[in-house]
Amino acid sequence: MHGAQGAPADQWDDTVDDSGWPLLDVPANWYAAGLDHQGALWYRTGFARAAADEDTMTTLVFEGVDYYTDVWLNGVYLGFHEGYFEPFAFDVSSLLRPGTNQLSVRVDSPYEIPGSEWSLHKRQIKGVLDHHDTRPGGAWSEHGQDANSGGIWAPVYVRTSRAAAIDVLQVSASPADGGSSATVSIDTVVRTHAARDAMLSIRVAPDNFTGRSYEYQMPVTLEAGTNHLSARFGITDPALWWPAGYGFPSLYNVTARLSDAYGEMDSATRRAGVRNVVFDAADSAWKINGRRLFLRGTNYIGSPWLSQMTAAAYGRDLDLMLAAHINAVRVHAHVAGQALYDIADERGLLLWQDFPLQWGYDDSAAFAEQAAEQARAMLIWLGSHPSILAWSAQNEPPWDADWMKYRYPDWRPDLNVQLTHDVAQALRTDTTRYVQAASSSSQHYWQGWYWGKWTDFSRPAQEANISEFGAQALPDAATLCTIIGPANLWPSSTAVGDPKWAEWEYHNFQPKETFANAGVERGPTLETFVRNSQRYQARLLQLAAESLRRQRYQPVASLFQFMFVEGWPSISWGVLDYRRHPKEGYVALARAYQPILPSIAWTHEIYAPGDTLDATVWALNDTWQGYPGAHLEWSVLQGGKSLASDSNDFDMPPDSGRPVMEVRVRQLTAGPHTIEAVIRAANGHVLGTNEFEFDVRGRQP
């Protein structure tokens, strides 16, 4: 398409000469395509269509535009759309002409309201794509709105049908009678130009496995305009959708077909899975298809510019998650590209889906209604995916974030209460999933970074679903040199006021938290700084994940590390950098997330010479398989030499966790030490391994 910035308001007119406009890639976010722009931008393109008979219905579809969109075809205004993630469409059957047709689109993705408090009163529902501490410029600087996410970021196309068009197809399928049957529910939105009788046929056919297909038919009477058609029917012996590590993620293609006496009118297909998922608050546990499972999760933002996230890019990231034994993903405060949900369905990864509300927003009733409307749209477009187990309305809303009173002079403790309520109520119309009104500050365990010490993770948790925990870490030195210019690569001091840290902070690095809170030392070189930073993140993640897993169902039901990957050239909380190179934290998380883990509960990180080491080794088993006669062994090493070791045979039940062996080593001598542990099956097969390093030296005051 051709595009122009700052063009007059009449650029929809057929007589406008756009031959001098620059070419713009579609689909692409402006910034991802090399255009750093805020505000309105016009697109124009011509396309040819052959003549069609009067019974042909033609629909112009936009799969994703960020954020305000006005559309004209051949000089006729089609309409307006607000939002960034929801597909929308226009009936253009009567407007297309043989030969060239002129499509004009005005996209507006402006700065939020001016002033230092813009971020508390946002008006665009974009979540982390608009305001977040992992965006270019960070959350709180004057550059926090840099690198705008605007643009036509998903495909635009024309589709044709005869006499009717199926605009929406929603599918849900829930098992019944212990999985021996299932109820399939279909909801469609059908558009017609004239009333007529038709037949709605539904076919449920295996997609990724070989099995039985099912057919259902229902006569319908279509009225001119928009029709809402629903069907509900039973199937027997369905193949259930199971998450990775617990079975096969069986998927069905569900096709809805409309036909009349002259043949097919239109059809649409959605993939779905037969599964039931609940959060049982009384048992503090998630259950899928009636079986309890523990969620080992991460937070995920693939990129601030969704056009970059192709199916291949999402597939790469999800495979890296599975390799780290992650079985659940919080799609953090945004709706991602459709490919993420398709691939999660296929891979068997469970998704905790946030609605894109991040911190503070306009507090008007009109804005709350707009947000609720977009929440209902999210249910329509994502609700068929079996991988989604939960919806969350708002991340850290102002009414739940007392820390905002120190940042915003006009903060109120009731700010956005109605907004959160209205969005949550809209989400609760989906009765097949858990809905959380807010991802609250109490669920965000930031000890060791924003407050406290990393060793505080040894203390008991108070929440069942812990949706954030983690620490920043530098990428490797070679990657860091692609982010920070040589002039600022080694600031003269660790003082926060050093101006050379400004470039680092623009790329999300937090010097105060790194040096003052976490106590990370730079050392003499960039390489030592990288090593110290990554080691800190790794040790915190290992301790946090293991400690929280040892509290399985008492009360911890899920934990979501923050976060998996850095989506742009930045220095933040990812265990993978923006080039997807693993940090030491990725290795530590993968170790701590093993489904079967000999977890080491230790009491000190640093010992003095002559001290006694006391620790406990637990057997954690997140699988549904028991291991009678399992074998646990541990050893404590110094300089590669074993100081002490022991072993024990025990029965390890499925879905269990308990302490198995005590570790005691007296009269420790100076130097680094390692505790190693392994669990084997009765046949000798290694089920899980672990290690923890500690130091023996004079304690610092």
N, C-alpha and C positions, 0 to 999 in steps of 0.2 A: 504494500500500500504506500501511497504518498502521504506525507505528514507535514504539518506546519505548526510552529509555535506562534502564539500571539496573533493569530489570524482573526479578521473581523467575524462578527457573529453570523454572517450570511453565507458561510462557506459551503452550505448544503446546496446552494443554487446550482442548477445544471450549467449555467453559463460561466461559472468560475473556471478560470484557466489554472489548473494545478500542475502544468507541465514543468514549472520551475521548482516545485516543492521537492525536498529531499525524499529519498525512498526510506521507508521504515520496515523492519522485519515484523511480520505477524505470523505466529504469536511470539511476543517478547515483551517483558517489562522494559520500559524506557531505559532505565539505568543499565540493565543487563545487555541491552543492544548498543550501549555507548552513548546514550543521550541522558545527561544529567539535568533533569527538568522537574519543576514543581508547577502545578496549575493545569490550565486547559491546553489541549492539543487536538488538532483536527486530523482525521484520516479520511482519505478518499481513494476509491478504487473503482474501476469499471470491470464488468464481467458480462459474458455473453450467455443468453439463454435461448433455446429453440422454442418455437411456438408450442403451446400446450392446450389440450382441450379444456372445456369449461368445468369438467368434473375433477380436474387435477388440483390438489391442494399443495401449495408451496410454502415452506416454513424457513425463515431465516433464523439461524441458531448462533448464539454467542455462548461459548462454554465458560468464559471467564474474562471479565473486564474490571479493572481497578481504577476509579471507584464510582464516580458519577458518569452516566452514559446517556447521550441523546443520539438518536438514529434517524436518518432520512434515507429514503430510496426514491430515486428519480424525482427529487424535489418535494416528496411528500413526507411529512413528519410521522414516524412510526411510534415513538414513545420514549420514555425515560426509565432508567433503572439505577438503583442505588445499591452498592455492595461490591464485594470483590470476588466472592467464591461461588456464587449461585449462577448456574446456567440460566439464560433467559432467551426468549424467542418471540418472533413476530410473524403473523400470517401475512404473507405478501402475495397471495394468489392473484389478486386483482390489480397489482401494481407492476408486475413484471411485463416487459415488452420484448418482442423479438429483437435480436440484435444486442446492442450494448446497453447495460443498465448501470446507473451511477449510484454507488453506495457511499454515503457520507456519515461519519461518526465523530462526535465531539466527546472526548474523554477528559474528565477533570479530576485530578488528584492533587488538591491544593495543600499548602501548609495548613496546619491546624490554627486555631485562633492565636493571634499574636500575644506577646507578653510572656513573662517568666513562668507564669502558672498555667501555660497552655496544656501541659501534660495531665493536669487534674481534671480538665473539662473538655476532653477530646470529643469530636463529633463524627469521626469516621470509625466504623466498626472493622478494624483491621488487626487488633491485637498486637502481637510482636512485630508485625510488618510495619507498624506506625510508631510504636513506642516500646522500647525494651533496652535492657543493659547489654544485649548482644548485638544491637544494631550499629551501623556506622555512626560514630559520634557519641555512642552510649545513650543512657536514658536521661541524663540530667544536664547535659551541656547545651550551649546555644546551637550546637551542631547536631542535636538529637533527631532532627527531621531530615538530615542529609540522605542522599541516595534513595529517592522516592521509589515506592513500589508500583507506581501507576503504569497503566498501559493495557493493551489488549494482549493478555498473557497466555490465553488458551485459544484453541482453534475457533474459526468462524466458518460456517458453511451453510449451504442451502440443501434442504431435503424435500423430496416430493412424496406424495401419497395420493390415493384415489378416494375422494368423497369424505374422508375422515382422517384425522391425524391424532396419534397417541402421543401426547406431550409429556406425560409423566407415567411411570410404572414403578410402583413400590411393592416390595415383596417381604414378607416375614414368614418364618417357618419354625414352629416350636414342637419339640417332641412331646409325646403323651404316652401313657401306659408303659412307663419305664423304657421308652424308646422303641417300642414295637409299632408305634404309629406316630403320625405327626399331623398337625393342622397347618395348612398353607393359607395365608391371607394375601389377597391381591387388591391393590387400590390403583386405579388409573384415572387420568384426566384426558378426556377425549374431546376434540374440537371438530365441529361439522358446520357446513354452510346451510344444510337443509335437513329437516327431520326425515328419518328413515328407520326401518327395522333392520337389525343386524344380528349376527351371532358372534359372541365373544368366546373364543377358544383358548384354553390354557394348556400348555405342554410343559411338564417338568421332566427334564432329561439330564442324565449325568454329564458333568463337564470334565472332571479330572479323574474319573474312575469308570469302570465298566459295571453297569447295573441296570436296574429296572427304570422304565419311564412311566409317566402317569399323564392321563388326559382328562380334561374337564371342559364342558361346554355350557353356555348360558345364553339364552336369547335375550336381547336388549332392544329397547326403543330409544333411539338417539334423537334429541331435540336440537334444533338449530342453536349454535353457540357452544358453550362449554358444558360437558357432561362429566359427572363423577361416577365411575362404575367400580363396584367392589364385588369380590367373590371370596368365598371361604369354603374350603373343602378338605377332606382328609386323605392321607395316603398311608399305606401300610409298609412295614419293614424298611423304613428310610435308612440311608447311610448318614450317620451323624457327622457334624463338623466338630473336630477336636483340635485343640491347640498343639503346637509343636512340642514333642516330647511326651505327649499323652495319647497319641493316636493320629489318624489321618484326617486332614482338613477337607473332607468331602464337600464338593460344590456341585450345585445343580444350575443348569441354565433354565430359567423360567421365561417362556415366551408367551406373550399375549398377542392374539391375532384377531382382528376384526374382519368380518366378511359379510357380503350380502349376496343377492341372487346373481350378481355379475362377477363374483370372485372376491379375492382379497382386497381390502381397503387399505389397511396399514398393519404393521406389527412392530413390537418392541421386545427386547430381551434384557433381562437382568440376571446376574448371578446371585445366588443365595445359598445359605447353608442351614441345615436343620440343627439347631442347638438352643439350649436354655442357659442363661447366665444370670446369677443373682449375687448380691452381697448380703450375707446373713449376719446382721449386726449382733444378734444374740450369741453366735458362735465366733464372731470376729473373723469371718472367713469368706472367701470367694468360692463359689461352687459353679461348675459347668456340667450340664447334663446330670445334675444331682451329685457330682463328685467334687470333693474339696481340693483346691489347689492353691499354692502359695505363689504370689506374683513377684518376680524379680525383674524390676523395670528400669527404664531410663526415660529422660525427657529428650525431645527431638524437635529441632528446627533445621530442616535441610538446607534452606537458603532464605535470605530476605527477599529474594526475587524468584517467584515460583516457576517462571518460564525456564529457569535453569534446571529444574528438577524433572528430568525425563524419567521414563519407566526404567531405563538402565541405571540412572543415578539412584533412584529409590531402591531398586533391587540390590545394588552394591551395598548401600547402607544397611538394609535389612539383613543381608547375608552376614555382614560384619557383626550385627547385633546377635544373630543366632550363634555365631562362632564364639561369642562372649557369654553364652548361656542365658541371654536375656529372653524372657518370654512375654513381656508386656512393655508397651511403649505409650508414654503420655505425649500426645501431639500437642505441644505446649502453646496454648493461647493463640491458636490460629487453625484455620481449615487448610489442609494441604491440597496438593494436586490429586486428582482422582486416581492416578496410578499408584499412589501410596496405599490406598485402601484396597485396590485390586490385588496388589502384591502381598499385602498382609493377609488377605483372605487365602491366597494360594500357599503362603509359607506357614500359616498357622500362628502368626503373631497376634496377640491380643492388643487392642488399642483403647486407651483412655482418651476420649476426644473432648478437648476444651472448646468452648465457643470463644470466638476472638474478642474477648473483653479483657484488657490488661490494665489494672490499676483504675484510674479515675476517668469519669466521663460526664458530659452534660447531664444535669440532674432533672431535666424537664420530662413531663409525662409523654410528650410527643417523641422524644428520643427513646424513651423506654419502650414505646409501642413499636418504633422502627426496629429496635434490637430484637424484640419478641418476634416480629415478623420474619426477620432474618434467621432467628433460631428455628422457627417452623420450617423455613426453607432448608436449613441444614439437615433436619430430620428427613425431609423428602429426598434429598440428593445423596445422603449417606446412610439412611436407615436400613437399606437392604444388605449392608455388609455384615456378615457374621463375626468378623474380627473385632468390631466395636462392642465393648462390654459396658461402657459408661459414658455419660455426658456430664460436663461440668460447665456452669453458667459463666462464672467470672473468676479471674485469677487475682487474688489479694485485692478485693474491692476496698475503697476507702473506709467504709464502716467497719472493716475488719483489720485495718492497718494503722494502729496508733502511731507508728513511726512517722506517718505523713504529717503529723502536727508540727514536727520539727523542720519540715521541708516547705510546707505550704501555709502561708498566713491565713488563708480562707478555708482551710480544711475543717470539716464538721464531722462529728462521730456518726451522723445519720446519712452521710452523703452516699448516694447510689443504692440505698436500701430498696427503693421501689424498682430500680433498674434490675438489680440482682433477682428480686422476687419475680418480676414479670418474665424474665428470660427463663428462670428455673421452671415456672409454671408452664411455659410453652414447651420446654423439654420434657416435662412430666407427662405430656400427652402420649409419649412413647412409653407404654407400660411394660415393655419387654426388656428394659435395661435399668440399671442403677443410675440415678440422677443426683448429683451433688450441686447445691446452690453456689457454693464458692470453694475454690481451693484456698483454704484459709492459712493465715500466717502460722497457726499452731501446727499445721501439717508440714511446715517447711523447716527442716532441721539443719540450721546453718551454724551450729557450734563448730568452732575451729576456723570459721571464716569471718562472719559478721559479729560474732560474740563467742565468749568462752574459749575452750581449748579443744583440739581434736580428740583428746583422750576422754572428753565428756561423753562421747558416744558409748562408753562403757556403762553409763547410767541407764536405768529403765526408761523405756519409751512410754508415752501417754496416749498415742494415737494409733488407730488401726491402719489407716492408709497414709503413709508418709510420702508426699508427692514431690519433695525436693530435698536433696542433701548433696554436698560436694564441696569442691574448692577449685580455684583456678590453677593452671599449670602452663608454663611456657611450652610452645612447640620446640622441636629440635632447632639447633642453631642455624642450619641451612634454611629452614622454613622461616625462622624469625627474621633473617636477613632479607627475605622477600616482602616483609611487612613493614619493618622500621628502617628508615633511611640511615645511611652510615653516620651522619652527623649526630643522630640522637640514639645510636645503638648502645652507648655506654654513658648514661647520665653521671654527672660528677659525684652525686650522693644519692642516698635513699630517702632524702627529705622530700615530702610530698610537694613542696613548693618549687622544686627544681624544674625550670621550664622545659627541660629536655624530656620530662615525663609526659608532657602534653600530647606528643605524637603517640606514645604508648596508650595513654588514656583514651584517645580518639578510637583506637583499635581495641577498646574494652578492658585493657589491663587496669587493675585496681592496686595502686602502690600502697595505700594505707593498710588495706586488708592483708596484702602480701607480707609487708615488713613489720608493721606494728601489731596486727592481730595474730597472724599465723607465725610470725617470727622466722620467715624464710631468709636465709643469709645469701647474699650475692656471691661471695667468694671472690677470687682474684680475676676470673675470666668469664666470658659469656657462657662457655661450656659448663663451668661449675654452677653458674646461676641456673641454667637449664636443668642440670642434674638435681640440684637442691629443690627447685620448684616442682619438678615432676615427682621426686621422691616424697615430698610432702603430700601432694594430691593422692599418690598411690597408697600411702600409709593410712591417710584419713579414710579413703574409700574402702580399703580392706577392713579396717576396724569397724566402720559404720555398718557395712553390709553384713559382716559376720555377727556383730552384736545384735542387730535388728533381726537377723534370721534366727538367732537363738531364742528370740522372743516370739516365735511363730505362734499365731493365734492367741497370744497372751501378752499384749493385745494385737501384735503386728500381723496384718493380713497382706500388705503389699508395701513395697518400697520402690521409689523411682529416683535413681541417681540423676543429678543435674550436672552436665547434660552430655549427650552422646558425641556430637560433632560440632565443630565450629563452621558455620555456614558461609563465612566470608573470611578474607585475610585478617584474622583477629587473634587476640590472646585472651582466652576466657576459660570457661569451665569444661570444655570438651575433653573427652579422653582420646579423641581423634582430632588432629588439626584440620584446617580447611582443605589440605591436600589429601586427607584421609590417611595420614601417617599416624600410627598408634603412638601414644605417649605411654609412659610407665603405668599410668593409671588405668589404661585399657587392659594391660596384663593383670593388674591387681584386681580389677573388677571381674574379669573373666575367671580368675582363680576363686574369688569369694562367691561367685554366682554358680559354681559347679552344682548341678542338681544333687549330687551326693558329695558331702564335704566333711572332712575331719576338721571342725572349727576349733581354733585355739583361743581359749579365753585366758588372757594374761592379766597381770595386776600392775606391772610397771613397764615403762619403755626403757628406762635407764636404771641400772643397778650400780651399787658401789662394790668394790672388791671385798670379798668376804660375805656378801649377802647370800640369801637363799632364794632361788627361783621357785615360785609356786604358780602353777597353771593347771588348767583343766582342758581336756580334749573332748569335744562333743562329736556325736555322729548325727549329722543332719541329712535327712533323706526326703527330698521333695518329690520323688517319683512314686508311682502307684504300685511298685514292685517291692516285696519284702526280700530280705537276704538273711535267712537262718544260717548260723555258723559263720557270720562275717568276722573278719580279722582286722584289728586296729593295732598299729604300731607307731611309736614315736621315738625320736632321738633328739638330743641336744648336742650341737657341734660347735667347736671353736677351732678356727683355722683348718677346717676339714676333718678334724679328729673328733670322734664321738666321746662325749663326757659321760653320757648316761642314756639309757634306752630301756624300753619295756614294750610288751605287747599283750594282747588279750583277745580272746574269741568271745563273740556276743551275737545275739539275735537282733537284727535291725528291721523293725516293722516298716511297712510302707507308710509314706506321708507322716514322718515322725522326726523328732529331735530330742536328744537327751544327753547328759554328760555320761561319759563311759570310763575315762581314765584320768587319774591325777598325775601331774608331772612335778617332781621335786628334785632340785639339784642344789646341793649345799656348797659353801665356800667357793663362790664364783671368783674367777680371776679376771684381770683387766683384759679388755679387748672385745671385738664384735663376736656375737654368738647368733646361732640360728636354731630355732625349733622346727623340726620337720615331722610331718605326720602323714600316714597313708591308710586308707581303708581298702581292703580287698574282699572280694567274694570268697565263698568257701573253696572255689576251684582255683583261687590265686589271682583271678582277674582284678586289675586295679580299677576301683570305682571312683576314687577321688584322692587328691593329694593336696597338701597345704604346707606353707612355711611362714615363719615370722621371724624377723631379725630384731635383736635387741642388743644394747651396748652395756658394757660394764666399765665404768669409769667414775671418777670423783663427781658427785652430784653438784650441780651449779646451785647457788643460793637463789 
